[in-house]
Amino acid sequence: MNGVLPPGLQWAQMQAEHLEAVCALERRAHAHPWSEQLFYDSLHAGHQAQLLLCDGGTPAVEAQPVEALQPALRVPDGRLLLGYFVAQTLLDEVHLYNLAVARARQGWGGLLLQRLVAAAQAQGAQTLWLEVRASNQPALALYRRAGFESVATRRGYYPAAGGAREDALVLRLCLQPLRLTSAQLEPAA
Ligand SMILES: CC(C)(COP(=O)(O)OP(=O)(O)OC[C@H]1O[C@@H](n2cnc3c(N)ncnc32)[C@H](O)[C@@H]1OP(=O)(O)O)[C@@H](O)C(=O)NCCC(=O)NCCS
């Protein structure tokens, strides 16, 4: 699950200086986006938060107008933000709280998930948990392909349009213990 990144793509730890771009992506990705404060609080709490960045040299990004991804999604060092995840380790469990990409079906969501799974396995975590809107078919397809199973439903968990509520599906991935070296995990910039 620790795949090599395509040329031009890099990992970075999410930091406060990235939050303007992260929130720009978040607002595109979610009808009910996280606030900047929520991201800030996650960083402050020490949650695992990583970015997938691009320095402009990858065919996947160049295949379509780069303008579609900028300037809001440029981080301060000039690289483009392609996606991110935020997760928390609680004893031998990892909880995925947020994951989004700047453009769908480029494989970036899969890369982010692989990165998280590899990190969780390296920590010795036994289980990866997440909640997802019952209507979020792209996310459900991504997670099911990665081997997650649906184990519960939280009725009316999410806010929805017009003051309505939407169910959350609770998904679980049972992890195989795997000790990776730091070199295999490619230290983020
Ligand atoms: C959900 C999300 C992260 C998926 O990321 P992505 O980069 O599009 O996913 P990938 O390109 O890596 O797709 C990996 C696999 O997931 C499945 N998949 C992803 N999107 C799909 C879709 N719209 N329809 C069907 N299958 C889909 C496919 O099996 C796909 O493999 P394939 O392209 O070889 O067929 C992305 O749609 C997104 O950012 N959505 C908005 C934010 C969000 O909903 N986040 C999840 C909150 S729980």
The ligand as a Tripos MOL2 file, in Angstrom:
@<TRIPOS>MOLECULE
LIG
   48    50     1     0     0
SMALL
NO_CHARGES

@<TRIPOS>ATOM
      1 C1        -14.0460   10.7910   -2.8130 C.3       1 LIG1
      2 C2        -12.8150   11.3400   -3.5070 C.3       1 LIG1
      3 C3        -11.7350   11.6580   -2.4800 C.3       1 LIG1
      4 C4        -12.2740   10.2600   -4.4650 C.3       1 LIG1
      5 O1        -11.0010   10.6820   -4.9310 O.3       1 LIG1
      6 P1        -10.5230   10.4180   -6.4320 P.3       1 LIG1
      7 O2         -9.1730   11.0330   -6.5680 O.co2     1 LIG1
      8 O3        -11.5640   10.8360   -7.3910 O.co2     1 LIG1
      9 O4        -10.4220    8.8440   -6.4460 O.3       1 LIG1
     10 P2         -9.4510    7.9960   -7.3890 P.3       1 LIG1
     11 O5         -9.2910    8.6700   -8.7050 O.co2     1 LIG1
     12 O6         -8.1980    7.7070   -6.6310 O.co2     1 LIG1
     13 O7        -10.3000    6.6700   -7.5720 O.3       1 LIG1
     14 C5         -9.9080    5.4350   -6.9890 C.3       1 LIG1
     15 C6        -11.0210    4.4380   -7.2410 C.3       1 LIG1
     16 O8        -12.1790    4.7950   -6.4790 O.3       1 LIG1
     17 C7        -13.3500    4.4960   -7.2420 C.3       1 LIG1
     18 N1        -14.0410    5.7560   -7.5680 N.ar      1 LIG1
     19 C8        -13.6380    7.0030   -7.2440 C.ar      1 LIG1
     20 N2        -14.5490    7.9020   -7.6700 N.ar      1 LIG1
     21 C9        -15.5320    7.2060   -8.2730 C.ar      1 LIG1
     22 C10       -16.7460    7.5690   -8.9080 C.ar      1 LIG1
     23 N3        -17.1300    8.8540   -9.0450 N.pl3     1 LIG1
     24 N4        -17.5220    6.5970   -9.4100 N.ar      1 LIG1
     25 C11       -17.1700    5.3030   -9.3150 C.ar      1 LIG1
     26 N5        -16.0140    4.8820   -8.7450 N.ar      1 LIG1
     27 C12       -15.2200    5.8280   -8.2130 C.ar      1 LIG1
     28 C13       -12.8720    3.8030   -8.5010 C.3       1 LIG1
     29 O9        -12.7750    2.4240   -8.2190 O.3       1 LIG1
     30 C14       -11.4970    4.4020   -8.6630 C.3       1 LIG1
     31 O10       -10.6310    3.6260   -9.4190 O.3       1 LIG1
     32 P3        -10.5940    3.7810  -11.0320 P.3       1 LIG1
     33 O11       -10.5160    5.2550  -11.3500 O.co2     1 LIG1
     34 O12        -9.3880    3.0130  -11.4390 O.co2     1 LIG1
     35 O13       -11.8870    3.2010  -11.5230 O.co2     1 LIG1
     36 C15       -13.1400   12.5920   -4.3550 C.3       1 LIG1
     37 O14       -14.2490   12.3160   -5.1660 O.3       1 LIG1
     38 C16       -13.4380   13.8250   -3.5080 C.2       1 LIG1
     39 O15       -12.5230   14.5890   -3.1600 O.2       1 LIG1
     40 N6        -14.7450   14.0410   -3.2090 N.am      1 LIG1
     41 C17       -15.1640   15.2180   -2.4120 C.3       1 LIG1
     42 C18       -14.7300   15.0840   -0.9710 C.3       1 LIG1
     43 C19       -15.2570   13.8170   -0.3400 C.2       1 LIG1
     44 O16       -16.3770   13.4100   -0.5620 O.2       1 LIG1
     45 N7        -14.3840   13.1870    0.4750 N.am      1 LIG1
     46 C20       -14.7240   11.9650    1.1950 C.3       1 LIG1
     47 C21       -15.3600   12.2900    2.4810 C.3       1 LIG1
     48 S1        -15.6620   10.8050    3.4350 S.3       1 LIG1
@<TRIPOS>BOND
     1     1     2 1
     2     2     3 1
     3     2     4 1
     4     2    36 1
     5     4     5 1
     6     5     6 1
     7     6     7 2
     8     6     8 1
     9     6     9 1
    10     9    10 1
    11    10    11 2
    12    10    12 1
    13    10    13 1
    14    13    14 1
    15    14    15 1
    16    15    16 1
    17    15    30 1
    18    16    17 1
    19    17    18 1
    20    17    28 1
    21    18    19 ar
    22    18    27 ar
    23    19    20 ar
    24    20    21 ar
    25    21    22 ar
    26    21    27 ar
    27    22    23 1
    28    22    24 ar
    29    24    25 ar
    30    25    26 ar
    31    26    27 ar
    32    28    29 1
    33    28    30 1
    34    30    31 1
    35    31    32 1
    36    32    33 2
    37    32    34 1
    38    32    35 1
    39    36    37 1
    40    36    38 1
    41    38    39 2
    42    38    40 1
    43    40    41 1
    44    41    42 1
    45    42    43 1
    46    43    44 2
    47    43    45 1
    48    45    46 1
    49    46    47 1
    50    47    48 1
@<TRIPOS>SUBSTRUCTURE
     1 LIG1         1 GROUP 0 **** ****
